[in-house]
């Protein structure tokens, strides 16, 4: 892609998110979300592959539906209450509709089925943008909504953690596994959103770190399936020995960074008198942990057959930038001891 066009599209992505962040009026927030969608569509379809075009079409239709729902709900709210202000959403009907529209935008269960299909059709770089940056603007709006629909948020969160764990069990495609991982993590964030918004932000940040690490590792190895991951130890042996730690961090296993948000969320849910919800959420996390363990097993405990030419890549210099990967990887593995400092800063 032409660098000028790429720079324009990335600028559009940033501007759309910034407009949504800065807006207090529903029309302006909707405009920011639309800019975001329109800026990422050429990035998704840039390879002109039938799968990429199909994924782009699915993404466009889903986002257009969600945007139309959001516009309709905000207009209904203005009609019922005379208010266009995001902070002044008081009527339960438009609040529920907007919550469901934003859930469709970010891919929460039960309106999640577009996300694995779309992510599967994209390259890993665009998939990373879709899994991280594109979640920011809808989350900014969800954080500003008044929590008059607590039951809906809890049901969305529980169904997302369950579907995210269950859906990833039978997958062999890494991008689909990461999509289901994304759904499960978003479920955790939505569960705690109304009780502790700052804890939701902390979970979102740690999710970004871990997801960026996983995507960059797979991109470095050009791995798209579990089988290609099993033979990638020849390309970067040191990296492959550390990658299972990233995956176990995504699964929320101590003493990795991913354990921190889950631990704090379960603690907060118990404080709010939702012990049963906390128990169910912790049990659904075991499903996610299983498919992360499958990936870890494929990388570290299986020795794939290799010929001499297959053993050469580890001696060759890679042309890809590895500094961002190193930073994200260290953050994904080692931040648990900083929990008190992070909680004091954000919570």
Secondary structure by P-SEA (a helix, b strand, c coil): ccaaaaaaaaaaaaaaaaaaaacccaaaaaaaaaaaaaaacccccccccaaaaaaaaaaaaaaaaaaaaaaaaaaaaaaacccccccccccaaaaaaaaaaaaaaaccccccaaaaaaaaaccaaaaaaaacccccaaaaaaaacccccaaaaaaaaaaaaaaaaaaacccccaaaaaaaaaaaaaaaaaaaccccaaaaaaaaaaaaaaaaaaaaaaaaaccccaaaaaacccccaaaaaaaaaaaaaaacccccccaaaaaaaaaaaaaacaaaaaaaaaaaaaaaaaaaaaaaaacccccccccccccccccccccccaaaaaaaaaaacccccaaaaaaaacc
